[in-house]
């Protein structure tokens, strides 16, 4: 990877982390997760669990899905007991979904305590075939988050 490509990757990761209100350490974790996923072409349960652990090692440890309720704003996400089943179903359907549909469903499941948006952004780019640093995109702003309005690379 060239210095320009590294710069583009870090810029993308820094913006994703800024939207998630995380700091520089999390930028480095997201870059690490990018390299972890760069060897994959199909998203597996193992790769998703590994990404969750990489992006938030203190909160998503043990390579397992969350075991608590999670809220985004006032919106409760899928019950934690259903997360493994829902994730298996989503991964089985990945070839029949658009990258946007996959991303939306992943975010609605919210399989981790923290880092779901960052993991979702990586998965979106892999499925969208925009995984190279010069091609990375921000996932669609499906929930009309004002922090994400008007930002492009």
Z-matrix of the N, CA and C atoms (Angstrom, degrees):
N
C 1 1.452
C 2 1.530 1 108.34
N 3 1.315 2 115.77 1 134.23
C 4 1.464 3 120.46 2 -178.72
C 5 1.533 4 110.43 3 -78.40
N 6 1.333 5 118.09 4 161.79
C 7 1.465 6 120.30 5 175.89
C 8 1.536 7 112.52 6 -57.02
N 9 1.318 8 117.08 7 -36.22
C 10 1.470 9 120.33 8 178.24
C 11 1.525 10 110.77 9 -64.57
N 12 1.331 11 116.61 10 -41.34
C 13 1.468 12 120.51 11 178.78
C 14 1.523 13 111.36 12 -66.91
N 15 1.321 14 116.44 13 -40.03
C 16 1.471 15 120.09 14 176.74
C 17 1.523 16 109.36 15 -61.33
N 18 1.328 17 116.34 16 -43.81
C 19 1.466 18 120.35 17 178.77
C 20 1.513 19 111.84 18 -60.44
N 21 1.321 20 116.77 19 -41.65
C 22 1.470 21 121.06 20 179.37
C 23 1.518 22 111.29 21 -65.58
N 24 1.335 23 117.28 22 -41.41
C 25 1.463 24 122.11 23 177.47
C 26 1.525 25 110.55 24 -62.47
N 27 1.312 26 116.86 25 -46.22
C 28 1.470 27 120.56 26 -179.57
C 29 1.526 28 110.33 27 -65.13
N 30 1.315 29 117.51 28 -39.87
C 31 1.475 30 121.09 29 177.45
C 32 1.525 31 110.32 30 -60.09
N 33 1.318 32 116.56 31 -46.39
C 34 1.463 33 121.35 32 178.54
C 35 1.531 34 110.37 33 -61.01
N 36 1.330 35 116.70 34 -47.92
C 37 1.466 36 121.14 35 -178.78
C 38 1.525 37 111.18 36 -63.56
N 39 1.321 38 117.31 37 -39.85
C 40 1.475 39 121.04 38 -179.64
C 41 1.521 40 110.48 39 -63.89
N 42 1.334 41 117.34 40 -40.08
C 43 1.469 42 119.25 41 179.35
C 44 1.521 43 110.89 42 -68.70
N 45 1.336 44 117.40 43 -42.84
C 46 1.472 45 119.87 44 176.79
C 47 1.527 46 110.49 45 -58.34
N 48 1.318 47 116.65 46 -43.27
C 49 1.470 48 120.48 47 -179.27
C 50 1.527 49 111.22 48 -69.21
N 51 1.324 50 117.76 49 -35.15
C 52 1.461 51 120.29 50 177.27
C 53 1.526 52 110.15 51 -62.26
N 54 1.335 53 116.68 52 -43.20
C 55 1.460 54 119.95 53 177.68
C 56 1.514 55 111.45 54 -62.14
N 57 1.318 56 117.12 55 -32.96
C 58 1.462 57 121.54 56 179.96
C 59 1.532 58 111.67 57 -85.92
N 60 1.329 59 116.25 58 0.17
C 61 1.473 60 123.16 59 179.42
C 62 1.528 61 111.52 60 59.15
N 63 1.329 62 114.75 61 44.04
C 64 1.454 63 121.00 62 174.50
C 65 1.523 64 108.31 63 -115.22
N 66 1.311 65 117.12 64 174.97
C 67 1.456 66 120.33 65 -171.75
C 68 1.510 67 115.51 66 -111.31
N 69 1.343 68 115.54 67 -165.17
C 70 1.466 69 121.74 68 -175.53
C 71 1.529 70 114.01 69 -60.79
N 72 1.317 71 117.54 70 -35.79
C 73 1.460 72 119.33 71 179.12
C 74 1.532 73 110.13 72 -61.67
N 75 1.325 74 116.24 73 -41.16
C 76 1.459 75 120.13 74 179.50
C 77 1.528 76 111.66 75 -67.51
N 78 1.343 77 117.20 76 -29.17
C 79 1.470 78 119.63 77 174.30
C 80 1.526 79 108.98 78 -60.85
N 81 1.333 80 116.03 79 -45.02
C 82 1.472 81 118.88 80 -179.89
C 83 1.523 82 110.84 81 -65.41
N 84 1.333 83 117.72 82 -36.64
C 85 1.467 84 120.19 83 176.80
C 86 1.525 85 110.73 84 -64.07
N 87 1.344 86 117.09 85 -40.88
C 88 1.460 87 120.21 86 -179.78
C 89 1.529 88 111.07 87 -66.13
N 90 1.314 89 116.92 88 -38.41
C 91 1.466 90 120.14 89 176.06
C 92 1.534 91 109.77 90 -64.06
N 93 1.331 92 117.20 91 -42.57
C 94 1.469 93 120.20 92 175.93
C 95 1.537 94 111.16 93 -58.76
N 96 1.338 95 116.15 94 -43.26
C 97 1.464 96 120.47 95 179.87
C 98 1.527 97 110.64 96 -64.83
N 99 1.334 98 116.27 97 -36.47
C 100 1.469 99 120.25 98 176.51
C 101 1.535 100 109.94 99 -56.69
N 102 1.321 101 116.77 100 -48.62
C 103 1.469 102 120.13 101 -179.17
C 104 1.523 103 111.66 102 -66.59
N 105 1.322 104 117.36 103 -35.49
C 106 1.469 105 120.86 104 177.34
C 107 1.530 106 110.69 105 -60.26
N 108 1.334 107 116.64 106 -44.13
C 109 1.453 108 121.03 107 -176.72
C 110 1.523 109 112.45 108 -80.12
N 111 1.317 110 117.78 109 -17.25
C 112 1.465 111 120.55 110 -174.50
C 113 1.527 112 113.39 111 -62.96
N 114 1.319 113 117.81 112 -16.58
C 115 1.462 114 121.66 113 179.62
C 116 1.528 115 112.38 114 -90.41
N 117 1.324 116 116.74 115 -6.27
C 118 1.465 117 121.86 116 -175.59
C 119 1.525 118 110.63 117 -96.70
N 120 1.292 119 116.98 118 150.93
C 121 1.460 120 121.84 119 171.70
C 122 1.520 121 110.50 120 -122.74
N 123 1.319 122 116.37 121 -20.48
C 124 1.458 123 122.94 122 176.17
C 125 1.527 124 106.82 123 -122.23
N 126 1.309 125 116.03 124 136.48
C 127 1.464 126 120.26 125 179.94
C 128 1.523 127 108.69 126 -83.30
N 129 1.326 128 116.03 127 124.82
C 130 1.461 129 121.86 128 179.63
C 131 1.522 130 109.92 129 -115.24
N 132 1.308 131 115.60 130 164.70
C 133 1.463 132 120.85 131 176.24
C 134 1.520 133 110.15 132 -58.64
N 135 1.313 134 116.36 133 -42.60
C 136 1.461 135 121.07 134 179.64
C 137 1.523 136 111.50 135 -61.43
N 138 1.341 137 116.78 136 -43.53
C 139 1.467 138 118.77 137 -179.16
C 140 1.524 139 111.46 138 -67.72
N 141 1.315 140 118.55 139 -37.87
C 142 1.470 141 120.77 140 178.27
C 143 1.530 142 110.26 141 -64.42
N 144 1.320 143 116.71 142 -46.01
C 145 1.468 144 120.15 143 179.00
C 146 1.530 145 110.96 144 -61.23
N 147 1.300 146 116.41 145 -41.16
C 148 1.472 147 120.54 146 179.13
C 149 1.528 148 111.14 147 -64.45
N 150 1.328 149 117.84 148 -42.28
C 151 1.462 150 120.89 149 178.07
C 152 1.532 151 111.24 150 -61.71
N 153 1.326 152 116.36 151 -42.65
C 154 1.466 153 119.61 152 178.44
C 155 1.512 154 111.97 153 -58.77
N 156 1.316 155 115.41 154 -40.60
C 157 1.460 156 120.35 155 179.71
C 158 1.532 157 111.56 156 -69.71
N 159 1.323 158 117.52 157 -37.30
C 160 1.465 159 120.71 158 -179.09
C 161 1.529 160 111.01 159 -69.23
N 162 1.338 161 118.21 160 -45.11
C 163 1.470 162 119.44 161 -174.85
C 164 1.520 163 113.00 162 -72.72
N 165 1.324 164 118.11 163 -25.64
C 166 1.469 165 121.82 164 178.51
C 167 1.524 166 109.62 165 -141.31
N 168 1.339 167 117.41 166 71.49
C 169 1.467 168 119.39 167 -174.21
C 170 1.528 169 114.23 168 -61.86
N 171 1.303 170 118.01 169 -28.56
C 172 1.458 171 119.88 170 179.88
C 173 1.514 172 114.40 171 -81.00
N 174 1.333 173 116.59 172 -22.21
C 175 1.466 174 120.52 173 -174.81
C 176 1.524 175 112.95 174 -109.26
N 177 1.324 176 117.46 175 -23.18
C 178 1.471 177 121.54 176 -177.37
C 179 1.525 178 110.15 177 -119.82
N 180 1.292 179 117.29 178 44.84
C 181 1.460 180 119.66 179 -175.54
C 182 1.523 181 111.62 180 -79.24
N 183 1.306 182 114.98 181 159.63
C 184 1.453 183 121.28 182 176.27
C 185 1.508 184 114.56 183 86.23
N 186 1.317 185 117.87 184 9.46
C 187 1.472 186 122.41 185 178.66
C 188 1.525 187 111.19 186 46.25
N 189 1.334 188 114.96 187 56.59
C 190 1.468 189 120.02 188 175.87
C 191 1.524 190 108.84 189 -142.94
N 192 1.314 191 114.89 190 161.30
C 193 1.453 192 120.05 191 178.41
C 194 1.529 193 110.15 192 -76.49
N 195 1.308 194 115.25 193 164.56
C 196 1.468 195 120.24 194 -178.00
C 197 1.524 196 111.06 195 -60.10
N 198 1.323 197 114.45 196 152.89
C 199 1.456 198 120.78 197 178.18
C 200 1.518 199 110.09 198 -128.30
N 201 1.318 200 114.75 199 32.80
C 202 1.460 201 122.94 200 177.65
C 203 1.527 202 108.60 201 -142.34
N 204 1.318 203 116.00 202 162.42
C 205 1.460 204 120.64 203 174.12
C 206 1.527 205 108.88 204 -70.64
N 207 1.329 206 116.40 205 147.09
C 208 1.457 207 121.99 206 178.52
C 209 1.525 208 108.44 207 -131.16
N 210 1.329 209 114.73 208 136.66
C 211 1.459 210 121.72 209 176.82
C 212 1.518 211 108.59 210 -119.63
N 213 1.321 212 115.86 211 141.90
C 214 1.455 213 122.24 212 169.35
C 215 1.519 214 104.15 213 -116.56
N 216 1.314 215 115.97 214 107.77
C 217 1.459 216 119.77 215 -169.46
C 218 1.518 217 107.68 216 65.32
N 219 1.298 218 116.43 217 -126.16
C 220 1.474 219 121.49 218 178.07
C 221 1.527 220 111.81 219 -98.36
N 222 1.329 221 116.58 220 4.41
C 223 1.453 222 122.14 221 -174.47
C 224 1.531 223 110.93 222 -95.59
N 225 1.331 224 116.61 223 112.68
C 226 1.460 225 119.85 224 176.41
C 227 1.525 226 109.03 225 -77.69
N 228 1.317 227 115.15 226 132.83
C 229 1.466 228 120.85 227 179.26
C 230 1.527 229 109.71 228 -84.42
N 231 1.316 230 117.26 229 -176.71
C 232 1.465 231 122.27 230 -175.64
C 233 1.533 232 110.76 231 -51.59
N 234 1.328 233 117.12 232 142.63
C 235 1.465 234 119.32 233 176.40
C 236 1.530 235 110.09 234 -56.48
N 237 1.327 236 116.33 235 138.67
C 238 1.465 237 119.37 236 -174.58
C 239 1.520 238 111.83 237 -58.73
N 240 1.336 239 117.41 238 -31.61
C 241 1.464 240 120.26 239 -179.04
C 242 1.532 241 111.91 240 -64.62
N 243 1.342 242 116.75 241 -25.57
C 244 1.461 243 121.19 242 -177.41
C 245 1.529 244 113.08 243 -90.57
N 246 1.326 245 117.81 244 -11.01
C 247 1.464 246 121.03 245 -173.04
C 248 1.532 247 113.16 246 -57.45
N 249 1.333 248 120.87 247 -49.36
C 250 1.478 249 118.66 248 -179.61
C 251 1.532 250 112.80 249 -58.35
N 252 1.319 251 117.14 250 -43.57
C 253 1.467 252 120.80 251 179.77
C 254 1.529 253 110.80 252 -64.82
N 255 1.333 254 116.46 253 -44.42
C 256 1.469 255 120.53 254 -179.51
C 257 1.529 256 111.79 255 -65.59
N 258 1.322 257 116.59 256 -38.18
C 259 1.465 258 119.34 257 178.67
C 260 1.522 259 111.03 258 -68.08
N 261 1.316 260 117.70 259 -41.21
C 262 1.468 261 120.07 260 176.39
C 263 1.519 262 110.78 261 -60.45
N 264 1.323 263 116.49 262 -43.40
C 265 1.464 264 121.40 263 178.82
C 266 1.533 265 110.69 264 -62.63
N 267 1.335 266 117.25 265 -43.53
C 268 1.461 267 121.34 266 179.19
C 269 1.525 268 111.09 267 -62.81
N 270 1.323 269 116.79 268 -45.55
C 271 1.465 270 120.05 269 -179.00
C 272 1.526 271 111.81 270 -65.64
N 273 1.318 272 117.28 271 -35.74
C 274 1.463 273 120.35 272 176.69
C 275 1.529 274 111.18 273 -65.39
N 276 1.334 275 117.24 274 -30.07
C 277 1.463 276 122.18 275 -176.65
C 278 1.524 277 113.41 276 -91.96
N 279 1.329 278 118.90 277 -1.68
C 280 1.460 279 120.67 278 -170.69
C 281 1.520 280 113.99 279 -55.76
N 282 1.314 281 119.14 280 -33.63
C 283 1.463 282 121.07 281 -179.57
C 284 1.526 283 112.79 282 -72.66
N 285 1.322 284 116.86 283 -16.62
C 286 1.463 285 121.65 284 -178.08
C 287 1.526 286 112.88 285 -103.00
N 288 1.321 287 116.96 286 4.00
C 289 1.467 288 121.65 287 -178.03
C 290 1.520 289 109.87 288 -115.43
N 291 1.315 290 116.36 289 149.37
C 292 1.462 291 119.58 290 170.20
C 293 1.525 292 108.04 291 -73.11
N 294 1.322 293 118.64 292 161.11
C 295 1.466 294 119.79 293 175.54
C 296 1.529 295 112.44 294 -55.92
N 297 1.323 296 117.24 295 -37.31
C 298 1.468 297 120.51 296 179.18
C 299 1.525 298 110.94 297 -67.45
N 300 1.323 299 117.45 298 -42.41
C 301 1.472 300 120.33 299 178.31
C 302 1.529 301 110.85 300 -63.26
N 303 1.334 302 116.38 301 -42.95
C 304 1.465 303 120.13 302 178.20
C 305 1.525 304 110.33 303 -61.55
N 306 1.332 305 116.71 304 -48.10
C 307 1.460 306 121.64 305 -179.47
C 308 1.527 307 110.70 306 -58.56
N 309 1.323 308 117.43 307 -46.22
C 310 1.469 309 121.07 308 -179.09
C 311 1.525 310 110.52 309 -60.22
N 312 1.323 311 116.46 310 -46.67
C 313 1.473 312 119.76 311 -178.91
C 314 1.532 313 110.84 312 -65.33
N 315 1.330 314 117.03 313 -41.28
C 316 1.468 315 120.90 314 177.84
C 317 1.527 316 110.14 315 -58.08
N 318 1.326 317 116.03 316 -46.53
C 319 1.468 318 119.95 317 -178.94
C 320 1.519 319 112.01 318 -67.95
N 321 1.315 320 117.75 319 -32.94
C 322 1.470 321 120.16 320 176.93
C 323 1.529 322 111.13 321 -69.41
N 324 1.315 323 117.15 322 -35.77
C 325 1.475 324 120.60 323 175.88
C 326 1.521 325 109.89 324 -69.34
N 327 1.329 326 116.65 325 -42.44
C 328 1.474 327 123.00 326 -179.35
C 329 1.532 328 110.23 327 51.56
N 330 1.341 329 116.76 328 68.55
C 331 1.464 330 119.88 329 -170.12
C 332 1.528 331 115.87 330 -70.28
N 333 1.331 332 118.27 331 -14.09
C 334 1.460 333 120.66 332 -175.68
C 335 1.524 334 111.60 333 -116.32
N 336 1.305 335 115.42 334 162.76
C 337 1.459 336 121.05 335 174.71
C 338 1.524 337 109.42 336 -64.73
N 339 1.320 338 116.86 337 -41.13
C 340 1.460 339 121.87 338 -179.46
C 341 1.530 340 108.41 339 -150.53
N 342 1.321 341 116.04 340 158.39
C 343 1.462 342 121.05 341 176.76
C 344 1.513 343 114.59 342 92.13
N 345 1.320 344 118.28 343 6.33
C 346 1.464 345 121.40 344 -177.57
C 347 1.522 346 112.94 345 -61.71
N 348 1.323 347 117.28 346 -41.22
C 349 1.461 348 120.41 347 179.61
C 350 1.509 349 112.51 348 -64.51
N 351 1.332 350 116.19 349 -39.58
C 352 1.466 351 120.40 350 179.67
C 353 1.516 352 111.23 351 -69.39
N 354 1.328 353 117.14 352 -43.95
C 355 1.470 354 120.01 353 177.11
C 356 1.527 355 109.39 354 -64.45
N 357 1.326 356 116.48 355 -43.35
C 358 1.463 357 120.29 356 178.69
C 359 1.515 358 112.49 357 -58.80
N 360 1.332 359 117.16 358 -38.55
C 361 1.470 360 121.03 359 179.17
C 362 1.524 361 110.90 360 -64.49
N 363 1.324 362 117.04 361 -40.57
C 364 1.469 363 120.16 362 176.83
C 365 1.523 364 111.14 363 -63.76
N 366 1.333 365 116.44 364 -46.74
C 367 1.460 366 120.58 365 -178.73
C 368 1.528 367 110.97 366 -64.24
N 369 1.334 368 116.33 367 -40.40
C 370 1.465 369 120.22 368 177.21
C 371 1.526 370 110.64 369 -56.96
N 372 1.324 371 117.02 370 -48.06
C 373 1.465 372 120.02 371 -178.85
C 374 1.520 373 112.24 372 -65.85
N 375 1.326 374 118.06 373 -37.57
C 376 1.464 375 119.77 374 177.65
C 377 1.525 376 110.40 375 -62.23
N 378 1.321 377 116.89 376 -47.04
C 379 1.467 378 120.96 377 -179.14
C 380 1.530 379 112.12 378 -69.94
N 381 1.314 380 116.07 379 -30.03
C 382 1.463 381 121.55 380 -178.12
C 383 1.533 382 112.36 381 -82.63
N 384 1.323 383 114.95 382 -2.98
C 385 1.470 384 121.91 383 -177.80
C 386 1.537 385 111.38 384 59.51
N 387 1.332 386 115.05 385 36.02
C 388 1.471 387 122.51 386 176.42
C 389 1.526 388 109.02 387 -121.17
N 390 1.343 389 116.20 388 39.34
C 391 1.468 390 120.46 389 -172.18
C 392 1.524 391 113.99 390 -87.57
N 393 1.303 392 118.77 391 -10.93
C 394 1.464 393 119.73 392 177.49
C 395 1.533 394 108.66 393 -75.42
N 396 1.338 395 118.71 394 147.13
C 397 1.474 396 120.21 395 -174.89
C 398 1.527 397 114.33 396 -52.86
N 399 1.332 398 117.77 397 -37.20
C 400 1.465 399 119.80 398 -178.19
C 401 1.523 400 112.04 399 -76.11
N 402 1.330 401 116.58 400 -9.37
C 403 1.463 402 121.91 401 -175.85
C 404 1.526 403 113.39 402 -110.77
N 405 1.324 404 118.87 403 -11.27
C 406 1.465 405 121.43 404 -173.52
C 407 1.522 406 111.33 405 -52.38
N 408 1.318 407 114.91 406 138.64
C 409 1.460 408 121.91 407 177.82
C 410 1.519 409 109.19 408 -121.45
N 411 1.313 410 114.74 409 158.73
C 412 1.458 411 119.68 410 169.33
C 413 1.523 412 106.78 411 -86.08
N 414 1.323 413 117.88 412 137.77
C 415 1.468 414 118.90 413 178.81
C 416 1.530 415 110.90 414 -59.75
N 417 1.322 416 116.68 415 158.24
C 418 1.464 417 120.08 416 179.03
C 419 1.531 418 111.54 417 -58.45
N 420 1.302 419 115.45 418 145.87
C 421 1.467 420 122.64 419 179.37
C 422 1.536 421 108.68 420 -85.21
N 423 1.306 422 116.54 421 70.98
C 424 1.463 423 122.73 422 -172.68
C 425 1.517 424 113.65 423 -69.73
N 426 1.323 425 117.18 424 -23.45
C 427 1.456 426 121.11 425 -176.34
C 428 1.528 427 111.65 426 -105.72
N 429 1.326 428 116.34 427 13.82
C 430 1.468 429 123.23 428 176.36
C 431 1.532 430 112.29 429 52.37
N 432 1.331 431 115.14 430 46.84
C 433 1.457 432 122.39 431 177.30
C 434 1.527 433 108.44 432 -72.24
N 435 1.317 434 117.41 433 117.54
C 436 1.469 435 121.28 434 -175.39
C 437 1.526 436 112.17 435 -62.49
N 438 1.334 437 118.15 436 -25.27
C 439 1.462 438 120.74 437 177.99
C 440 1.527 439 111.67 438 -65.13
N 441 1.324 440 117.39 439 -24.10
C 442 1.456 441 121.88 440 -175.72
C 443 1.524 442 113.81 441 -96.13
N 444 1.307 443 117.18 442 -0.63
C 445 1.467 444 120.65 443 -177.09
C 446 1.537 445 111.27 444 -70.88
N 447 1.326 446 116.15 445 131.01
C 448 1.455 447 122.32 446 171.02
C 449 1.519 448 116.67 447 75.29
N 450 1.326 449 118.52 448 9.10
C 451 1.473 450 121.27 449 -179.90
C 452 1.527 451 108.71 450 -98.21
N 453 1.316 452 115.29 451 126.56
C 454 1.466 453 120.75 452 174.87
C 455 1.528 454 108.00 453 -136.28
N 456 1.308 455 115.88 454 164.34
C 457 1.456 456 120.74 455 176.37
C 458 1.507 457 109.88 456 -89.99
